[in-house]
Amino acid sequence: MSEQTRDSDTPWPASVAILGAGGLIGSGVLYEIVTSGLCRHVTVSDPREGLVRAHAWDVTEAAVTAGLSAPRIDVVPAEELPPADVTVVAASRPEEPGRSRLTFATVNWELLRTLVPAVEHSVGDDGTLLLLSNPIDILAECLRRTSSLAAHQVLGYSLNDSTRFRSAVARELGVGVERVEAWVLGQHGDAQVPIFSQIRVDGAHVALDEAARRRVVEDIEGFFARWSALQSGRTSGWSSPKGVARMLHGMRDGGVLPTSIATDGTGYAPGSSFLGLPARLGRSGVVGVEEWSLSGHEYGALERAAELVTGVADELTGDVANLP
Ligand SMILES: NC(=O)c1ccc[n+]([C@@H]2O[C@H](COP(=O)([O-])OP(=O)(O)OC[C@H]3O[C@@H](n4cnc5c(N)ncnc54)[C@H](O)[C@@H]3O)[C@@H](O)[C@H]2O)c1
């Protein structure tokens, strides 16, 4: 297959912008999408300019080593980001071991709000924002409230929670994880909602008894503490970029993935918030949501998660009009 033919197989996204491309997640996304041939024109930005230039150089050589033509990677200050089909935001203050994702909310919103004009310009009327900076649901809701972006243009990355749930269910059932379909909806954080009512193995519905559910919940709820105890100073720098590539494929080809999206009118939670839901993705962002029939317990947990996200977003944006 010639380079030209390979390029013409991936006409979308024609361009991706990455804010926070010096960091583990941002540079991982750059590596993943360029070396997989998913996108060959990427604009990257990070205050650590030398580091992001080094990433761009190294990734270019990785692509050439992989047999691809040289990609175009532009390094610019945030305010010079051009319009892109997809804008990935992984800009963040440093994570500290043991801190909840929620404690990130204030410091990261202070950072993100300074980037709103750059993000608005990069996303424009036709692009999509894919937000990875934590806490994603709260920051996505803050962005929706304070920016000119339409709700369907804002996507929060929450795929890893479902990966961990699938793995825990597979361990519980003693089957290969690739056979398991299992979704976590709700908040990416303490108010995550594992959807036991929709678990499938080899496509067939599987019900777990109470004791098995408890073990699975303990397993997934203990993830963050187990990870933090490693004191590695790193986040999920391999799985998240892989998941971002999966989301871009889903957007390009039309797919359903757990994604943090606006809850308005979805039937999963009353009012207006941001939560992980089974989102139908398209090139313009969110094009719909799968309407599943959940258990009363699951609907209740989603409602509480939405209240939590809305409450913190109210505090951060000073939106007293939405306070009870
Ligand atoms: N949603 C998820 O599933 C998920 C998974 C892993 C990590 N994360 C989150 O992603 C974020 C990034 O994680 P990381 O491990 O890459 O962190 P990191 O500290 O390695 O990288 C953050 C980067 O943001 C840059 N930055 C700071 N201010 C900026 C600005 N004004 N403009 C552009 N860039 C700026 C920093 O210089 C740094 O390079 C964190 O908030 C983390 O919690 C989310």
PDBQT file of the ligand as one rigid body, heavy atoms in Angstrom, charges set to zero:
ROOT
HETATM    1  N1  LIG A 401     -10.019  11.221  31.946  1.00  0.00    +0.000 N 
HETATM    2  C1  LIG A 401      -9.161  10.230  32.226  1.00  0.00    +0.000 C 
HETATM    3  O1  LIG A 401      -9.504   9.049  32.181  1.00  0.00    +0.000 OA
HETATM    4  C2  LIG A 401      -7.753  10.581  32.588  1.00  0.00    +0.000 A 
HETATM    5  C3  LIG A 401      -6.755   9.597  32.561  1.00  0.00    +0.000 A 
HETATM    6  C4  LIG A 401      -5.459   9.974  32.908  1.00  0.00    +0.000 A 
HETATM    7  C5  LIG A 401      -5.190  11.289  33.241  1.00  0.00    +0.000 A 
HETATM    8  N2  LIG A 401      -6.184  12.189  33.246  1.00  0.00    +0.000 N 
HETATM    9  C6  LIG A 401      -5.968  13.609  33.571  1.00  0.00    +0.000 C 
HETATM   10  O2  LIG A 401      -5.305  14.202  32.447  1.00  0.00    +0.000 OA
HETATM   11  C7  LIG A 401      -4.582  15.334  32.909  1.00  0.00    +0.000 C 
HETATM   12  C8  LIG A 401      -3.153  15.238  32.375  1.00  0.00    +0.000 C 
HETATM   13  O3  LIG A 401      -2.494  14.139  32.966  1.00  0.00    +0.000 OA
HETATM   14  P1  LIG A 401      -0.914  13.938  32.727  1.00  0.00    +0.000 P 
HETATM   15  O4  LIG A 401      -0.534  12.695  33.414  1.00  0.00    +0.000 OA
HETATM   16  O5  LIG A 401      -0.606  14.116  31.296  1.00  0.00    +0.000 OA
HETATM   17  O6  LIG A 401      -0.337  15.190  33.545  1.00  0.00    +0.000 OA
HETATM   18  P2  LIG A 401       1.043  15.914  33.295  1.00  0.00    +0.000 P 
HETATM   19  O7  LIG A 401       1.325  16.703  34.529  1.00  0.00    +0.000 OA
HETATM   20  O8  LIG A 401       2.072  14.943  32.810  1.00  0.00    +0.000 OA
HETATM   21  O9  LIG A 401       0.729  16.923  32.090  1.00  0.00    +0.000 OA
HETATM   22  C9  LIG A 401      -0.014  18.067  32.201  1.00  0.00    +0.000 C 
HETATM   23  C10 LIG A 401       0.551  19.044  31.196  1.00  0.00    +0.000 C 
HETATM   24  O10 LIG A 401      -0.271  20.209  31.155  1.00  0.00    +0.000 OA
HETATM   25  C11 LIG A 401       0.607  21.280  30.851  1.00  0.00    +0.000 C 
HETATM   26  N3  LIG A 401       0.001  22.579  31.083  1.00  0.00    +0.000 N 
HETATM   27  C12 LIG A 401      -0.077  23.294  32.223  1.00  0.00    +0.000 A 
HETATM   28  N4  LIG A 401      -0.620  24.498  31.970  1.00  0.00    +0.000 NA
HETATM   29  C13 LIG A 401      -0.908  24.538  30.640  1.00  0.00    +0.000 A 
HETATM   30  C14 LIG A 401      -1.446  25.521  29.768  1.00  0.00    +0.000 A 
HETATM   31  N5  LIG A 401      -1.814  26.724  30.213  1.00  0.00    +0.000 N 
HETATM   32  N6  LIG A 401      -1.577  25.219  28.457  1.00  0.00    +0.000 NA
HETATM   33  C15 LIG A 401      -1.204  24.007  27.979  1.00  0.00    +0.000 A 
HETATM   34  N7  LIG A 401      -0.653  23.046  28.755  1.00  0.00    +0.000 NA
HETATM   35  C16 LIG A 401      -0.519  23.317  30.066  1.00  0.00    +0.000 A 
HETATM   36  C17 LIG A 401       1.800  21.008  31.771  1.00  0.00    +0.000 C 
HETATM   37  O11 LIG A 401       2.938  21.775  31.380  1.00  0.00    +0.000 OA
HETATM   38  C18 LIG A 401       1.981  19.520  31.543  1.00  0.00    +0.000 C 
HETATM   39  O12 LIG A 401       2.860  19.254  30.479  1.00  0.00    +0.000 OA
HETATM   40  C19 LIG A 401      -4.675  15.294  34.444  1.00  0.00    +0.000 C 
HETATM   41  O13 LIG A 401      -5.687  16.180  34.859  1.00  0.00    +0.000 OA
HETATM   42  C20 LIG A 401      -5.069  13.874  34.747  1.00  0.00    +0.000 C 
HETATM   43  O14 LIG A 401      -5.765  13.741  35.968  1.00  0.00    +0.000 OA
HETATM   44  C21 LIG A 401      -7.452  11.874  32.925  1.00  0.00    +0.000 A 
ENDROOT
TORSDOF 0
